[in-house]
Every structure is written in C-alpha cells, then in structure tokens.
Amino acid sequence: MTHLKVGKKAPAFSGLDQDENKFDLKSTLGKKVVLFFYPGDLTPTCTVEVCNLRDNFSQLKKAGYILIGISKGTVKNKKKFAEKHDLPFRLINDPDLKIANKYGVFGDKLFMGKTIQSIHRLTFIIDEEGKIAHIIHKVKSKEAAAQILEWEKNK
C-alpha cells in the first residue's frame, strides 16, 4: 500500500497526542521508533492491536523502542481509548489525514464486502537516524508486538 521504501528517510510530521501535547517525529532522532497506523480508536480490531502492544510494552521498551500510534479521529477519542486500555504510549491524532497520506497508508480497502476509504494497518520501524528500517505490511493485531520483536531478533 505505501510508496515508502526501507532505507529512505521517514517523512517528518507533527501532531497532537491524546493529552493535547505536541509530538514531532524529529524529537525521536537518536531513538528507535515503532510508528503504527491503525484505522480507528475504540474499534474491536484496533483494540486488540493496541492491547497486544501494551501487554508487550516492557519487551519493546527493553529493545529500545518508542511506540507511537496514529489514526484519524479526535484527541478526545484518543484520550478515551488510551485511558480505557491503560496505554503507556502516545496516540497521535491525524484529523485531516496529512500524516497518513505522507506515509501512503490511506486509501481504498474492502470492509464487510464494501470498498471504503480508510487508514490501512501498517507498522513502520524507524531507526536512530530517522530512516525506515522495516515495514510490516500485514500487521496481525494479536501478534503486533511479536512481529516487531521477531524482526528485531533476525535483522
């Protein structure tokens, strides 16, 4: 789905998180980042994904990762989502889909037999230099953390 390639610089962006604090990707230079796009807050499959990442957060943190989730919606819903599931990472609001479009993750997808426009579930692993180190195109919600850790182990 995405036009971005491994080895290329991750597109810069900024946005508000669930606590209305500004986040800028530039602030993560020197750190490894898991940037995961998900279709929506408080939805069943997205809840499975974020809870899997939450449940494995200590392992991901031990591997040196900062986790950042991005979806369309509202800051209010992001806060509700984060609080309801006790999420230890930031959720960035992308109301106008500028970030999703920079990363090439918004477009047509089949949902319940219909074609809809939505954010596709993709995960980008960004290295300390701000370059895309890996892209997980087929994120498995129940195994999101394992997919990241498996790549880390085998890189």
Biotite code that builds the C-alpha atoms (Angstrom):
import biotite.structure as struc

atoms = struc.array([
    struc.Atom([0.000, 0.000, 0.000], chain_id="A", res_id=1, res_name="MET", atom_name="CA", element="C"),
    struc.Atom([2.684, 2.506, 0.957], chain_id="A", res_id=2, res_name="THR", atom_name="CA", element="C"),
    struc.Atom([5.035, 4.120, -1.540], chain_id="A", res_id=3, res_name="HIS", atom_name="CA", element="C"),
    struc.Atom([7.797, 4.420, 1.070], chain_id="A", res_id=4, res_name="LEU", atom_name="CA", element="C"),
    struc.Atom([10.833, 2.159, 0.957], chain_id="A", res_id=5, res_name="LYS", atom_name="CA", element="C"),
    struc.Atom([13.200, 0.724, 3.537], chain_id="A", res_id=6, res_name="VAL", atom_name="CA", element="C"),
    struc.Atom([16.356, 2.834, 3.796], chain_id="A", res_id=7, res_name="GLY", atom_name="CA", element="C"),
    struc.Atom([14.594, 6.106, 2.946], chain_id="A", res_id=8, res_name="LYS", atom_name="CA", element="C"),
    struc.Atom([14.118, 8.924, 5.436], chain_id="A", res_id=9, res_name="LYS", atom_name="CA", element="C"),
    struc.Atom([10.827, 8.703, 7.335], chain_id="A", res_id=10, res_name="ALA", atom_name="CA", element="C"),
    struc.Atom([8.577, 11.663, 6.440], chain_id="A", res_id=11, res_name="PRO", atom_name="CA", element="C"),
    struc.Atom([8.597, 14.377, 9.099], chain_id="A", res_id=12, res_name="ALA", atom_name="CA", element="C"),
    struc.Atom([5.349, 15.223, 10.847], chain_id="A", res_id=13, res_name="PHE", atom_name="CA", element="C"),
    struc.Atom([3.920, 16.696, 13.998], chain_id="A", res_id=14, res_name="SER", atom_name="CA", element="C"),
    struc.Atom([0.556, 16.376, 15.693], chain_id="A", res_id=15, res_name="GLY", atom_name="CA", element="C"),
    struc.Atom([-1.295, 16.361, 18.984], chain_id="A", res_id=16, res_name="LEU", atom_name="CA", element="C"),
    struc.Atom([-1.371, 13.316, 21.228], chain_id="A", res_id=17, res_name="ASP", atom_name="CA", element="C"),
    struc.Atom([-4.181, 12.117, 23.492], chain_id="A", res_id=18, res_name="GLN", atom_name="CA", element="C"),
    struc.Atom([-3.177, 14.659, 26.155], chain_id="A", res_id=19, res_name="ASP", atom_name="CA", element="C"),
    struc.Atom([-3.096, 17.537, 23.637], chain_id="A", res_id=20, res_name="GLU", atom_name="CA", element="C"),
    struc.Atom([0.708, 17.655, 23.785], chain_id="A", res_id=21, res_name="ASN", atom_name="CA", element="C"),
    struc.Atom([2.513, 18.346, 20.539], chain_id="A", res_id=22, res_name="LYS", atom_name="CA", element="C"),
    struc.Atom([4.574, 15.474, 19.175], chain_id="A", res_id=23, res_name="PHE", atom_name="CA", element="C"),
    struc.Atom([7.204, 15.977, 16.487], chain_id="A", res_id=24, res_name="ASP", atom_name="CA", element="C"),
    struc.Atom([8.907, 12.985, 14.876], chain_id="A", res_id=25, res_name="LEU", atom_name="CA", element="C"),
    struc.Atom([12.165, 14.997, 14.799], chain_id="A", res_id=26, res_name="LYS", atom_name="CA", element="C"),
    struc.Atom([12.252, 14.710, 18.603], chain_id="A", res_id=27, res_name="SER", atom_name="CA", element="C"),
    struc.Atom([12.880, 10.961, 18.274], chain_id="A", res_id=28, res_name="THR", atom_name="CA", element="C"),
    struc.Atom([16.176, 11.224, 16.369], chain_id="A", res_id=29, res_name="LEU", atom_name="CA", element="C"),
    struc.Atom([18.715, 9.021, 18.125], chain_id="A", res_id=30, res_name="GLY", atom_name="CA", element="C"),
    struc.Atom([15.988, 6.580, 19.194], chain_id="A", res_id=31, res_name="LYS", atom_name="CA", element="C"),
    struc.Atom([14.253, 3.621, 17.554], chain_id="A", res_id=32, res_name="LYS", atom_name="CA", element="C"),
    struc.Atom([10.571, 4.185, 16.829], chain_id="A", res_id=33, res_name="VAL", atom_name="CA", element="C"),
    struc.Atom([7.650, 1.869, 16.160], chain_id="A", res_id=34, res_name="VAL", atom_name="CA", element="C"),
    struc.Atom([5.184, 4.002, 14.216], chain_id="A", res_id=35, res_name="LEU", atom_name="CA", element="C"),
    struc.Atom([1.942, 2.099, 13.850], chain_id="A", res_id=36, res_name="PHE", atom_name="CA", element="C"),
    struc.Atom([-1.062, 3.255, 11.853], chain_id="A", res_id=37, res_name="PHE", atom_name="CA", element="C"),
    struc.Atom([-4.456, 1.907, 12.846], chain_id="A", res_id=38, res_name="TYR", atom_name="CA", element="C"),
    struc.Atom([-7.913, 2.625, 11.355], chain_id="A", res_id=39, res_name="PRO", atom_name="CA", element="C"),
    struc.Atom([-9.756, 3.915, 14.422], chain_id="A", res_id=40, res_name="GLY", atom_name="CA", element="C"),
    struc.Atom([-9.987, 4.412, 18.158], chain_id="A", res_id=41, res_name="ASP", atom_name="CA", element="C"),
    struc.Atom([-12.237, 2.207, 20.272], chain_id="A", res_id=42, res_name="LEU", atom_name="CA", element="C"),
    struc.Atom([-12.851, -0.334, 17.489], chain_id="A", res_id=43, res_name="THR", atom_name="CA", element="C"),
    struc.Atom([-12.538, -4.096, 18.127], chain_id="A", res_id=44, res_name="PRO", atom_name="CA", element="C"),
    struc.Atom([-9.537, -4.988, 15.946], chain_id="A", res_id=45, res_name="THR", atom_name="CA", element="C"),
    struc.Atom([-7.640, -1.810, 16.798], chain_id="A", res_id=46, res_name="CYS", atom_name="CA", element="C"),
    struc.Atom([-8.254, -2.500, 20.485], chain_id="A", res_id=47, res_name="THR", atom_name="CA", element="C"),
    struc.Atom([-6.736, -5.975, 20.082], chain_id="A", res_id=48, res_name="VAL", atom_name="CA", element="C"),
    struc.Atom([-3.665, -4.438, 18.412], chain_id="A", res_id=49, res_name="GLU", atom_name="CA", element="C"),
    struc.Atom([-3.032, -1.676, 20.963], chain_id="A", res_id=50, res_name="VAL", atom_name="CA", element="C"),
    struc.Atom([-3.630, -4.040, 23.882], chain_id="A", res_id=51, res_name="CYS", atom_name="CA", element="C"),
    struc.Atom([-1.140, -6.501, 22.398], chain_id="A", res_id=52, res_name="ASN", atom_name="CA", element="C"),
    struc.Atom([1.421, -3.693, 22.154], chain_id="A", res_id=53, res_name="LEU", atom_name="CA", element="C"),
    struc.Atom([0.557, -2.591, 25.714], chain_id="A", res_id=54, res_name="ARG", atom_name="CA", element="C"),
    struc.Atom([0.935, -6.123, 27.071], chain_id="A", res_id=55, res_name="ASP", atom_name="CA", element="C"),
    struc.Atom([4.368, -6.421, 25.439], chain_id="A", res_id=56, res_name="ASN", atom_name="CA", element="C"),
    struc.Atom([5.436, -2.830, 26.058], chain_id="A", res_id=57, res_name="PHE", atom_name="CA", element="C"),
    struc.Atom([8.219, -3.725, 28.506], chain_id="A", res_id=58, res_name="SER", atom_name="CA", element="C"),
    struc.Atom([9.841, -6.048, 25.937], chain_id="A", res_id=59, res_name="GLN", atom_name="CA", element="C"),
    struc.Atom([9.572, -3.406, 23.211], chain_id="A", res_id=60, res_name="LEU", atom_name="CA", element="C"),
    struc.Atom([10.984, -0.757, 25.547], chain_id="A", res_id=61, res_name="LYS", atom_name="CA", element="C"),
    struc.Atom([13.811, -3.114, 26.562], chain_id="A", res_id=62, res_name="LYS", atom_name="CA", element="C"),
    struc.Atom([14.622, -3.491, 22.839], chain_id="A", res_id=63, res_name="ALA", atom_name="CA", element="C"),
    struc.Atom([14.958, 0.307, 22.751], chain_id="A", res_id=64, res_name="GLY", atom_name="CA", element="C"),
    struc.Atom([11.709, 1.275, 21.046], chain_id="A", res_id=65, res_name="TYR", atom_name="CA", element="C"),
    struc.Atom([9.411, 4.241, 21.469], chain_id="A", res_id=66, res_name="ILE", atom_name="CA", element="C"),
    struc.Atom([5.858, 3.418, 20.335], chain_id="A", res_id=67, res_name="LEU", atom_name="CA", element="C"),
    struc.Atom([3.673, 5.941, 18.523], chain_id="A", res_id=68, res_name="ILE", atom_name="CA", element="C"),
    struc.Atom([0.182, 5.158, 17.226], chain_id="A", res_id=69, res_name="GLY", atom_name="CA", element="C"),
    struc.Atom([-1.556, 7.255, 14.566], chain_id="A", res_id=70, res_name="ILE", atom_name="CA", element="C"),
    struc.Atom([-5.132, 7.356, 13.325], chain_id="A", res_id=71, res_name="SER", atom_name="CA", element="C"),
    struc.Atom([-7.846, 9.721, 12.215], chain_id="A", res_id=72, res_name="LYS", atom_name="CA", element="C"),
    struc.Atom([-10.418, 10.794, 14.768], chain_id="A", res_id=73, res_name="GLY", atom_name="CA", element="C"),
    struc.Atom([-10.330, 13.234, 17.644], chain_id="A", res_id=74, res_name="THR", atom_name="CA", element="C"),
    struc.Atom([-7.960, 13.932, 20.515], chain_id="A", res_id=75, res_name="VAL", atom_name="CA", element="C"),
    struc.Atom([-10.909, 13.273, 22.854], chain_id="A", res_id=76, res_name="LYS", atom_name="CA", element="C"),
    struc.Atom([-11.385, 9.740, 21.455], chain_id="A", res_id=77, res_name="ASN", atom_name="CA", element="C"),
    struc.Atom([-7.648, 9.078, 21.622], chain_id="A", res_id=78, res_name="LYS", atom_name="CA", element="C"),
    struc.Atom([-7.680, 10.062, 25.311], chain_id="A", res_id=79, res_name="LYS", atom_name="CA", element="C"),
    struc.Atom([-10.699, 7.840, 25.979], chain_id="A", res_id=80, res_name="LYS", atom_name="CA", element="C"),
    struc.Atom([-9.022, 4.945, 24.112], chain_id="A", res_id=81, res_name="PHE", atom_name="CA", element="C"),
    struc.Atom([-5.709, 5.380, 25.963], chain_id="A", res_id=82, res_name="ALA", atom_name="CA", element="C"),
    struc.Atom([-7.352, 5.666, 29.382], chain_id="A", res_id=83, res_name="GLU", atom_name="CA", element="C"),
    struc.Atom([-9.797, 2.796, 28.866], chain_id="A", res_id=84, res_name="LYS", atom_name="CA", element="C"),
    struc.Atom([-6.969, 0.412, 27.965], chain_id="A", res_id=85, res_name="HIS", atom_name="CA", element="C"),
    struc.Atom([-4.197, 1.955, 30.116], chain_id="A", res_id=86, res_name="ASP", atom_name="CA", element="C"),
    struc.Atom([-1.938, 2.538, 27.106], chain_id="A", res_id=87, res_name="LEU", atom_name="CA", element="C"),
    struc.Atom([1.647, 3.503, 28.004], chain_id="A", res_id=88, res_name="PRO", atom_name="CA", element="C"),
    struc.Atom([2.387, 5.133, 24.633], chain_id="A", res_id=89, res_name="PHE", atom_name="CA", element="C"),
    struc.Atom([1.273, 8.159, 22.657], chain_id="A", res_id=90, res_name="ARG", atom_name="CA", element="C"),
    struc.Atom([-1.589, 8.171, 20.180], chain_id="A", res_id=91, res_name="LEU", atom_name="CA", element="C"),
    struc.Atom([-1.318, 10.953, 17.611], chain_id="A", res_id=92, res_name="ILE", atom_name="CA", element="C"),
    struc.Atom([-4.406, 12.473, 16.067], chain_id="A", res_id=93, res_name="ASN", atom_name="CA", element="C"),
    struc.Atom([-4.430, 12.812, 12.263], chain_id="A", res_id=94, res_name="ASP", atom_name="CA", element="C"),
    struc.Atom([-7.788, 14.532, 11.625], chain_id="A", res_id=95, res_name="PRO", atom_name="CA", element="C"),
    struc.Atom([-7.033, 15.679, 8.081], chain_id="A", res_id=96, res_name="ASP", atom_name="CA", element="C"),
    struc.Atom([-5.026, 12.550, 7.135], chain_id="A", res_id=97, res_name="LEU", atom_name="CA", element="C"),
    struc.Atom([-1.883, 14.568, 6.346], chain_id="A", res_id=98, res_name="LYS", atom_name="CA", element="C"),
    struc.Atom([0.342, 12.086, 8.185], chain_id="A", res_id=99, res_name="ILE", atom_name="CA", element="C"),
    struc.Atom([-1.418, 9.039, 6.724], chain_id="A", res_id=100, res_name="ALA", atom_name="CA", element="C"),
    struc.Atom([-1.038, 10.461, 3.222], chain_id="A", res_id=101, res_name="ASN", atom_name="CA", element="C"),
    struc.Atom([2.681, 11.241, 3.760], chain_id="A", res_id=102, res_name="LYS", atom_name="CA", element="C"),
    struc.Atom([3.168, 7.591, 4.701], chain_id="A", res_id=103, res_name="TYR", atom_name="CA", element="C"),
    struc.Atom([0.889, 6.287, 1.937], chain_id="A", res_id=104, res_name="GLY", atom_name="CA", element="C"),
    struc.Atom([-1.404, 4.369, 4.276], chain_id="A", res_id=105, res_name="VAL", atom_name="CA", element="C"),
    struc.Atom([-4.777, 5.903, 3.389], chain_id="A", res_id=106, res_name="PHE", atom_name="CA", element="C"),
    struc.Atom([-6.925, 4.589, 0.572], chain_id="A", res_id=107, res_name="GLY", atom_name="CA", element="C"),
    struc.Atom([-9.470, 2.053, -0.594], chain_id="A", res_id=108, res_name="ASP", atom_name="CA", element="C"),
    struc.Atom([-9.922, -1.153, 1.315], chain_id="A", res_id=109, res_name="LYS", atom_name="CA", element="C"),
    struc.Atom([-12.516, -3.876, 1.445], chain_id="A", res_id=110, res_name="LEU", atom_name="CA", element="C"),
    struc.Atom([-14.537, -3.915, 4.668], chain_id="A", res_id=111, res_name="PHE", atom_name="CA", element="C"),
    struc.Atom([-17.511, -6.220, 5.168], chain_id="A", res_id=112, res_name="MET", atom_name="CA", element="C"),
    struc.Atom([-17.927, -6.635, 1.420], chain_id="A", res_id=113, res_name="GLY", atom_name="CA", element="C"),
    struc.Atom([-17.774, -2.916, 0.643], chain_id="A", res_id=114, res_name="LYS", atom_name="CA", element="C"),
    struc.Atom([-14.971, -0.700, -0.581], chain_id="A", res_id=115, res_name="THR", atom_name="CA", element="C"),
    struc.Atom([-14.312, 2.110, 1.874], chain_id="A", res_id=116, res_name="ILE", atom_name="CA", element="C"),
    struc.Atom([-11.660, 4.808, 2.314], chain_id="A", res_id=117, res_name="GLN", atom_name="CA", element="C"),
    struc.Atom([-9.649, 4.161, 5.449], chain_id="A", res_id=118, res_name="SER", atom_name="CA", element="C"),
    struc.Atom([-6.236, 4.098, 7.067], chain_id="A", res_id=119, res_name="ILE", atom_name="CA", element="C"),
    struc.Atom([-4.549, 0.759, 6.416], chain_id="A", res_id=120, res_name="HIS", atom_name="CA", element="C"),
    struc.Atom([-2.991, -1.094, 9.342], chain_id="A", res_id=121, res_name="ARG", atom_name="CA", element="C"),
    struc.Atom([0.780, -0.769, 8.731], chain_id="A", res_id=122, res_name="LEU", atom_name="CA", element="C"),
    struc.Atom([3.761, -0.504, 11.060], chain_id="A", res_id=123, res_name="THR", atom_name="CA", element="C"),
    struc.Atom([6.972, 1.361, 10.266], chain_id="A", res_id=124, res_name="PHE", atom_name="CA", element="C"),
    struc.Atom([10.123, 0.738, 12.255], chain_id="A", res_id=125, res_name="ILE", atom_name="CA", element="C"),
    struc.Atom([12.310, 3.827, 12.143], chain_id="A", res_id=126, res_name="ILE", atom_name="CA", element="C"),
    struc.Atom([15.978, 3.690, 13.107], chain_id="A", res_id=127, res_name="ASP", atom_name="CA", element="C"),
    struc.Atom([18.018, 6.122, 15.192], chain_id="A", res_id=128, res_name="GLU", atom_name="CA", element="C"),
    struc.Atom([18.927, 8.125, 12.075], chain_id="A", res_id=129, res_name="GLU", atom_name="CA", element="C"),
    struc.Atom([15.279, 8.673, 11.154], chain_id="A", res_id=130, res_name="GLY", atom_name="CA", element="C"),
    struc.Atom([15.312, 6.173, 8.299], chain_id="A", res_id=131, res_name="LYS", atom_name="CA", element="C"),
    struc.Atom([12.756, 3.458, 7.667], chain_id="A", res_id=132, res_name="ILE", atom_name="CA", element="C"),
    struc.Atom([14.398, 0.219, 8.792], chain_id="A", res_id=133, res_name="ALA", atom_name="CA", element="C"),
    struc.Atom([11.415, -2.090, 8.217], chain_id="A", res_id=134, res_name="HIS", atom_name="CA", element="C"),
    struc.Atom([7.756, -2.001, 7.170], chain_id="A", res_id=135, res_name="ILE", atom_name="CA", element="C"),
    struc.Atom([5.217, -4.532, 8.397], chain_id="A", res_id=136, res_name="ILE", atom_name="CA", element="C"),
    struc.Atom([2.588, -4.571, 5.654], chain_id="A", res_id=137, res_name="HIS", atom_name="CA", element="C"),
    struc.Atom([0.436, -7.346, 7.070], chain_id="A", res_id=138, res_name="LYS", atom_name="CA", element="C"),
    struc.Atom([0.063, -6.494, 10.734], chain_id="A", res_id=139, res_name="VAL", atom_name="CA", element="C"),
    struc.Atom([-1.597, -9.245, 12.740], chain_id="A", res_id=140, res_name="LYS", atom_name="CA", element="C"),
    struc.Atom([-3.433, -7.485, 15.562], chain_id="A", res_id=141, res_name="SER", atom_name="CA", element="C"),
    struc.Atom([-2.992, -10.345, 18.045], chain_id="A", res_id=142, res_name="LYS", atom_name="CA", element="C"),
    struc.Atom([0.716, -10.611, 17.171], chain_id="A", res_id=143, res_name="GLU", atom_name="CA", element="C"),
    struc.Atom([1.697, -6.978, 16.551], chain_id="A", res_id=144, res_name="ALA", atom_name="CA", element="C"),
    struc.Atom([4.456, -6.940, 19.181], chain_id="A", res_id=145, res_name="ALA", atom_name="CA", element="C"),
    struc.Atom([5.744, -10.391, 18.195], chain_id="A", res_id=146, res_name="ALA", atom_name="CA", element="C"),
    struc.Atom([6.073, -9.246, 14.574], chain_id="A", res_id=147, res_name="GLN", atom_name="CA", element="C"),
    struc.Atom([8.233, -6.308, 15.680], chain_id="A", res_id=148, res_name="ILE", atom_name="CA", element="C"),
    struc.Atom([10.344, -8.337, 18.107], chain_id="A", res_id=149, res_name="LEU", atom_name="CA", element="C"),
    struc.Atom([10.819, -11.143, 15.573], chain_id="A", res_id=150, res_name="GLU", atom_name="CA", element="C"),
    struc.Atom([12.159, -8.651, 13.032], chain_id="A", res_id=151, res_name="TRP", atom_name="CA", element="C"),
    struc.Atom([14.424, -7.105, 15.695], chain_id="A", res_id=152, res_name="GLU", atom_name="CA", element="C"),
    struc.Atom([15.801, -10.541, 16.584], chain_id="A", res_id=153, res_name="LYS", atom_name="CA", element="C"),
    struc.Atom([16.502, -11.505, 12.966], chain_id="A", res_id=154, res_name="ASN", atom_name="CA", element="C"),
    struc.Atom([17.740, -8.223, 11.489], chain_id="A", res_id=155, res_name="LYS", atom_name="CA", element="C"),
])
